[in-house]
Amino acid sequence: MYPVRIEGGRIVLREFEERDLEASMTVVGDPDVTVFLSFDTRTREEQAERLAADIARAKTEPRPDYYLAIADRQADELIGFIRIGLGGHRSGELGYAIRKDRWRQGYAVEAAQLMLGFGFEALALHRIQAACGPDNLASQALLHRLGFECEGRMRDHVFTNGGWRDSLLYATLHRPA
Ligand SMILES: CC(C)(COP(=O)(O)OP(=O)(O)OC[C@H]1O[C@@H](n2cnc3c(N)ncnc32)[C@H](O)[C@@H]1OP(=O)(O)O)[C@@H](O)C(=O)NCCC(=O)NCCS
């Protein structure tokens, strides 16, 4: 499915564009954000390469993932990203980040609710999971707010920021009304 565009109240989830490079650096180039992610802080050059690859990957069929920009609807400027990576058995893995100057304003809740609706309806997923670091209280609060349940702890799940890190595994299931 390409291109994807999901409209919300204050935000839109849309495909990445080349013009997102500067704004995306406020997310992937900020160590205060990437300390919680499974990849290290990127330079502008590294991000330019990744962005080009992300734009190209979105056009492959079948898509391995839906990695979308979270854009402020008025300015159409990127304020974060959200991703569902597709697995087997109608499962997906959710990931997200918001630029620091927009934290705690409800943007992640809004973006994740839009993405969960897309995953369960348009993609017909049954299970969506998310893994986050045990120290990542913001992400845990978000997942609780979204109705995810914690299913356990994966030891040494990711190598990031120079060391192995455990993850808490959360998931939510599609329960049609
Ligand atoms: C996790 C993250 C995406 C949350 O984004 P956000 O837009 O600030 O979140 P929201 O404003 O939508 O808040 C979501 C919930 O989390 C809570 N929350 C947000 N930041 C929090 C914090 N630092 N500590 C405790 N709770 C927090 C909010 O109160 C809200 O809960 P509520 O609705 O029950 O009050 C953001 O902190 C971020 O980008 N972190 C770095 C990247 C990251 O950790 N990604 C996830 C990897 S698993």
PDBQT file of the ligand as one rigid body, heavy atoms in Angstrom, charges set to zero:
ROOT
HETATM    1  C1  LIG A 201       8.099   8.122  24.329  1.00  0.00    +0.000 C 
HETATM    2  C2  LIG A 201       7.716   9.404  23.583  1.00  0.00    +0.000 C 
HETATM    3  C3  LIG A 201       7.495   9.066  22.113  1.00  0.00    +0.000 C 
HETATM    4  C4  LIG A 201       6.431   9.969  24.207  1.00  0.00    +0.000 C 
HETATM    5  O1  LIG A 201       6.035  11.081  23.404  1.00  0.00    +0.000 OA
HETATM    6  P1  LIG A 201       5.115  12.255  23.940  1.00  0.00    +0.000 P 
HETATM    7  O2  LIG A 201       4.513  12.923  22.740  1.00  0.00    +0.000 OA
HETATM    8  O3  LIG A 201       5.867  13.092  24.891  1.00  0.00    +0.000 OA
HETATM    9  O4  LIG A 201       3.984  11.444  24.728  1.00  0.00    +0.000 OA
HETATM   10  P2  LIG A 201       2.522  11.984  25.069  1.00  0.00    +0.000 P 
HETATM   11  O5  LIG A 201       2.580  13.440  25.373  1.00  0.00    +0.000 OA
HETATM   12  O6  LIG A 201       1.575  11.537  24.003  1.00  0.00    +0.000 OA
HETATM   13  O7  LIG A 201       2.226  11.224  26.435  1.00  0.00    +0.000 OA
HETATM   14  C5  LIG A 201       1.934   9.845  26.455  1.00  0.00    +0.000 C 
HETATM   15  C6  LIG A 201       1.748   9.384  27.893  1.00  0.00    +0.000 C 
HETATM   16  O8  LIG A 201       3.030   9.243  28.486  1.00  0.00    +0.000 OA
HETATM   17  C7  LIG A 201       3.162  10.088  29.632  1.00  0.00    +0.000 C 
HETATM   18  N1  LIG A 201       4.531  10.584  29.624  1.00  0.00    +0.000 N 
HETATM   19  C8  LIG A 201       5.145  11.237  28.626  1.00  0.00    +0.000 A 
HETATM   20  N2  LIG A 201       6.414  11.517  28.977  1.00  0.00    +0.000 NA
HETATM   21  C9  LIG A 201       6.581  11.010  30.215  1.00  0.00    +0.000 A 
HETATM   22  C10 LIG A 201       7.681  10.959  31.106  1.00  0.00    +0.000 A 
HETATM   23  N3  LIG A 201       8.860  11.509  30.779  1.00  0.00    +0.000 N 
HETATM   24  N4  LIG A 201       7.528  10.343  32.283  1.00  0.00    +0.000 NA
HETATM   25  C11 LIG A 201       6.339   9.778  32.627  1.00  0.00    +0.000 A 
HETATM   26  N5  LIG A 201       5.250   9.786  31.820  1.00  0.00    +0.000 NA
HETATM   27  C12 LIG A 201       5.381  10.402  30.621  1.00  0.00    +0.000 A 
HETATM   28  C13 LIG A 201       2.127  11.163  29.450  1.00  0.00    +0.000 C 
HETATM   29  O9  LIG A 201       1.721  11.716  30.687  1.00  0.00    +0.000 OA
HETATM   30  C14 LIG A 201       1.005  10.385  28.763  1.00  0.00    +0.000 C 
HETATM   31  O10 LIG A 201       0.267   9.611  29.684  1.00  0.00    +0.000 OA
HETATM   32  P3  LIG A 201      -1.234  10.046  30.114  1.00  0.00    +0.000 P 
HETATM   33  O11 LIG A 201      -1.963  10.332  28.839  1.00  0.00    +0.000 OA
HETATM   34  O12 LIG A 201      -1.735   8.859  30.843  1.00  0.00    +0.000 OA
HETATM   35  O13 LIG A 201      -1.035  11.281  30.939  1.00  0.00    +0.000 OA
HETATM   36  C15 LIG A 201       8.826  10.503  23.705  1.00  0.00    +0.000 C 
HETATM   37  O14 LIG A 201       9.148  10.669  25.064  1.00  0.00    +0.000 OA
HETATM   38  C16 LIG A 201      10.089  10.175  22.927  1.00  0.00    +0.000 C 
HETATM   39  O15 LIG A 201      10.191  10.453  21.736  1.00  0.00    +0.000 OA
HETATM   40  N6  LIG A 201      11.087   9.553  23.602  1.00  0.00    +0.000 N 
HETATM   41  C17 LIG A 201      12.354   9.207  22.954  1.00  0.00    +0.000 C 
HETATM   42  C18 LIG A 201      12.185   8.092  21.934  1.00  0.00    +0.000 C 
HETATM   43  C19 LIG A 201      11.573   6.847  22.542  1.00  0.00    +0.000 C 
HETATM   44  O16 LIG A 201      11.703   6.578  23.724  1.00  0.00    +0.000 OA
HETATM   45  N7  LIG A 201      10.905   6.055  21.691  1.00  0.00    +0.000 N 
HETATM   46  C20 LIG A 201      10.303   4.800  22.127  1.00  0.00    +0.000 C 
HETATM   47  C21 LIG A 201      11.306   3.713  22.180  1.00  0.00    +0.000 C 
HETATM   48  S1  LIG A 201      10.586   2.239  22.890  1.00  0.00    +0.000 SA
ENDROOT
TORSDOF 0
